Amino acid sequence: MQYTMDEALPILKKVLSEGRLSIFAGSGISVESGLPAWDGFVDKNIEICEKLNESLDSCDQFTDIINDAKINKDKNLISTITALKGKIKEVKMHGINTDFCEDMLSEFFFSAKPCDYHEIIVSTNYKHIITTNYDNLLEQAASKEGYTSLLTKSYSYTEQQNLSMAIYSGKTAIIHAHGKIANIKLDEFILTEDDYLAIMKHNPGFRLIINSVFLTNSVIFAGYGGSDPHFEDIVSDLNMTLNWNSKGRDLPKCYIMLKKDKVTPIREFLSDKHRVDIITFEEYSQMKDFLRELEKCSPRPKP
């Protein structure tokens, strides 16, 4: 189902006021902080690979793959990233140190500062804050706004025991579904479908935790412009695991905020299939206004 923002606002205000709304934040919320959306990160990945390639002996260089990536990334985004990650792993297997690449990546992320979106999200009384972003901008915003308890409950998908305790305690957690930049290497980024499936296969406890959040909360997806990977993977995995269907009226709902010109028939079909309602907006500033209205409705209590 599609909603306008005016139609969706009272629905989400009610769920939020009942303490049953969580948010899933995508790369779009960090664009105003100077970080790219997911497809822009692919360009950064190519740039870092070029620097790595320049440092290699000719026998180890992968110039042809880099050139092909530049030409065909828009047509074959997933294949491009898979090939680049594969070459980086090969380089490491040859005993070549790639730490300077990791330093470039860390500097890129840590130079960013939180924007309005991060501050609005941490200031709203969402049950949980889940993100596929590697940056720590939500944590920086929590510190700035005085929500120190959030800083002690910020976890990567690998911290399953701590996450379990946070969920059981009923306290809001910031959950980094793909990990945190401080602990991620260039060839370990979660970018492809295989990467996502590997997380769920090797971290069954995390899959259980995520499903428990979705089982007990409605979830709004913000900052997902359609280029972020795994949105459909996450929701379809949930529906398959719990055997939900579109007739379950009293089950939790998922909502995704999308710019109106990004709502294609395929996107609408997949959303209906995965029990996701679409909230449309004309300009990105309207999404910010919408989230701010939710904040006004239910601000997060200060410690």
C-alpha positions, 0 to 999 in steps of 0.5 A: 500500500502507498501512503502520502506523508499526511496519511502516514503520519497519524498511523506512525505517531500512534505506533510510536506513542505506544512504544512499538516503532523502531527505525532502520536507517540507510546510507541516505541519512548520512549524505548531508554529512558528506558521505555517499549513498551506497552507489557513491561508496562504490566510486570511493572503493574504486578510488582506493583500489586505484591507489592500491594498484599503483603500489603493486608490482606489475605482476600483481596489478589489476588495472584491467579490472579497475578500468572495467569497473569504471566503465560498467559499474552502473550496469553491473554494480554487484559484479563490480564490487564482487570483483574488486573485493576478490582482487583485494583478497588475492593481494592480501593472500600474496602477503601484501600489506593493505593497511594504508587502504584501511587508513584511507577508508577510516579517514573518509568515514571519521571525517564526517560530522552528524547532520540533522537526520542523525540528531532527529533520529536519536532524539526520537523515542524509537524502540531500537535504531538499526542501521546498515551504515558503518559510520558512528554518526548516530553515536556522535549525535547521541553524545551531542544531544545528551543521550549518553545511555545510547553510547553504552548500547551501540553494537555490531552484529558480532556482539550477539550476547550484548545485543541480547541483553540490550533487547531483554532489558527493554533499553534502546540499542543502536544496532549496526547490522553490517558492522562498524568502520573501526572493525572492518577491512576493505575486503570485508564490507557487506556489499553483495547478497552473498555477503549478507547471506554469510552474515546470517549463516555465520551469525544465527544469533544475530538473525534471531535478534533482528527477527525478534525486533521485527516481531515485536515492533513496526519498523520505518526504513529511512534513507533507503533510496533503492540503491542500498543493498539487502533491504528486500533481503532483510524483509523477505528473510523475515517473512519467510522465517515467520511465514507471514503473509499480507492477510495478517492485519494484527502483525507488525508492519514495515514502512519505507520512505521513498521519493515519489519518482523512485516508486516503480511498478517493480518496487511497488510489487516487491513492497506489497509482496514483502508486507512493506507499505510505501510512504512517498515524498516529493523532496528530501526535505519533506522526509526530514520534516516527517521525521521531525514531526515524529520526534515532536510526538514522542521525544526521547527522555533525557537520562 
